[in-house]
Amino acid sequence: MSAPGPAPGSARSRPLLGAAALAALPALVLADCAVLAARGWRPLGTGDRLALGAVAAALVAPFALLALRPLRRLLGTRWRQLALLCAGLLLSFGLAELGLARLIPEPGFHLRPAGMRRVHRTDPAVMPGIAGDSRYTVDALGVRGPELPAERSIPRLLCIGGSTTECLYLDDDETWPHMLGERLKAEAPVWVGAIGLAGFSSVHHLKFLEESALVRDGTFDTVVVLVGVNDLWKVYLGVTEEQQLAGDLKPLWARSRLAGVLHGWLDRWRAERSAGLEHWAYHVPQLRRERAAGAKLDQGPDLAPWLDQYQARLERIAAVCRERGLKLVFVSQPVQWAADLPPEIEARFWFGWVEGGGYVTARVLRAGMDAFNQRLAQVAARLDLPLIDLSPMSGDARFFFDDCHFSEAGAREAAARIADRLLEHPDAWR
């Protein structure tokens, strides 16, 4: 018969109780990660991996301290205080989250926080073709653009896409969705807003259309979907549709509102140390240096299975729009990539890293983008849907400040091409 273990609170168990008290918070975070992992979540990017490593170290460290006699004695004599401290921290964290949840409501999927106002600094050396600060204004729905008109008979167009729709570093009145609205309003009243988010692909656009209460309630009449480049990007990263959806799952450190406030402070601190440039622009010069120094690959992965999945999502987007009574307009993705570009243009690029290391060439990137645009055109033709082709803009350095993001001239050109086509075919959106 085995001897009974030490009773809770006994001299032998007290150091262990002290270590357990210190480990309670990281254990809670790791338990949350385990639940998410069972649903498909995996650490994405260096930030997630560093956070997960730090939490794991914080869990192990208190028990490692038991090996040191003075610290073991301290844990044994202070275990009650440590337990109270842990309970107090948990309670304070919970109260802070509840308070911030009332002050900072969680935006809906694919949306920004309602009423958000920001000013982003720019630098022509980093973003050629963009001058001055950019105001970024979000309405009460979480959409970048003006508030919805009270008159429901006014057509409502929602532009959906990734960062090339978001136009993060273009001023409110310099984005292509805004200028599209201004051009259309010259003919008749119309409302145009945008929900572009960096990194979002057709996977996320489909999820928004399927799940958003705004769509279900008939808030919008037409959606204009600029799509393609992030779907191509996921090919080179080897990120599947399932992994993208799992990536929408956020661990505690990412979905915590308190952590979000701290991250905002960190972004502002970085901005102050980098001549006012915000997070994305702050990292671009380093990403460009890494691409310039990386190995160049003149062959990419087989696109065929990825294009078939892309087609299936486009068809589902069209089906959901029909079910919701929405008119749908597809827009193809232009890029600056091309073969035999001058070195000064190549130096602007930072896309193209692949899962196994190295970077595919601009020629391969352009061929991949053309393939995705061609598949989009085939789907639109087969389903008799309007497609506005922006690919003639590709390769023109006036229209982009990097791989695919619009300069001020590029946004004007995109807005003009989209508006001209919509005005020629009013039945497509009215």
MOVEN-V506666 format. One record per backbone hydrogen bond with DSSP energy under -0.5 kcal/mol. CO is the residue of the C=O (numbers start at 1). NH is the residue of the N-H. If there is no record, write none. Layout:
BEGIN
{{CO NH} {CO NH}}
END
This chain:
BEGIN
{{7 10} {10 14} {11 15} {13 17} {14 18} {15 19} {16 20} {17 21} {18 22} {19 23} {20 24} {21 24} {23 27} {24 28} {25 29} {26 30} {27 31} {28 32} {29 33} {30 34} {31 35} {32 36} {33 37} {34 38} {35 39} {36 39} {36 41} {37 40} {43 45} {44 48} {45 49} {46 50} {47 51} {48 52} {49 53} {50 54} {51 55} {52 56} {53 57} {54 58} {55 59} {56 60} {57 61} {58 62} {60 63} {60 64} {61 65} {63 66} {64 67} {65 68} {67 69} {68 72} {69 73} {70 74} {71 75} {72 76} {73 77} {74 78} {78 82} {79 83} {80 84} {81 85} {82 86} {83 87} {84 88} {85 89} {86 90} {87 91} {88 92} {89 93} {90 94} {91 95} {92 96} {93 97} {94 98} {95 99} {96 100} {97 101} {98 102} {99 103} {100 104} {108 111} {113 116} {116 138} {118 136} {120 134} {121 278} {123 126} {123 127} {127 130} {129 408} {133 135} {134 120} {135 137} {135 172} {136 118} {137 145} {139 115} {139 142} {142 112} {143 139} {143 145} {144 194} {150 152} {151 154} {155 157} {155 191} {156 221} {156 222} {157 159} {157 193} {158 160} {158 224} {159 195} {160 226} {161 197} {162 165} {162 166} {163 167} {167 170} {171 174} {171 175} {172 175} {175 179} {176 180} {177 181} {178 182} {179 183} {180 184} {181 185} {182 186} {184 187} {184 188} {189 155} {191 157} {193 159} {194 144} {195 161} {197 200} {201 204} {201 205} {202 206} {203 207} {204 208} {205 209} {206 210} {207 211} {208 212} {212 216} {213 217} {214 219} {215 218} {221 327} {222 158} {223 225} {223 329} {224 160} {224 226} {225 227} {225 331} {228 232} {229 233} {230 234} {231 235} {232 235} {232 236} {233 237} {234 238} {234 239} {235 238} {236 355} {238 240} {240 244} {241 245} {242 246} {243 247} {244 248} {245 248} {246 249} {251 254} {251 255} {252 256} {256 260} {257 261} {258 262} {259 263} {260 264} {261 265} {262 266} {263 267} {264 268} {265 269} {266 270} {267 271} {268 272} {269 273} {270 274} {271 274} {271 276} {272 275} {274 277} {276 121} {278 282} {279 283} {280 284} {281 285} {283 287} {284 288} {285 289} {286 290} {287 291} {288 292} {289 293} {290 294} {295 359} {297 361} {303 307} {304 308} {305 309} {306 310} {307 311} {308 312} {309 313} {310 314} {311 315} {312 316} {313 317} {314 318} {315 319} {316 320} {317 321} {318 322} {319 323} {320 324} {321 325} {321 326} {322 325} {327 223} {328 386} {329 225} {330 388} {331 227} {332 334} {335 395} {342 345} {342 346} {343 347} {345 348} {346 349} {352 360} {354 357} {358 354} {359 297} {361 365} {362 366} {363 367} {364 368} {365 369} {366 370} {367 371} {368 372} {369 373} {370 374} {371 375} {372 376} {373 377} {374 378} {375 379} {376 380} {377 381} {378 382} {379 383} {380 385} {381 384} {386 330} {387 389} {388 332} {388 390} {390 393} {391 394} {393 396} {395 397} {396 399} {397 400} {399 407} {403 336} {403 337} {405 401} {405 402} {407 411} {408 412} {409 413} {410 414} {411 415} {412 416} {413 417} {414 418} {415 419} {416 420} {417 421} {418 422} {419 423} {420 424} {421 425} {423 426} {425 428} {426 429} {426 430}}
END
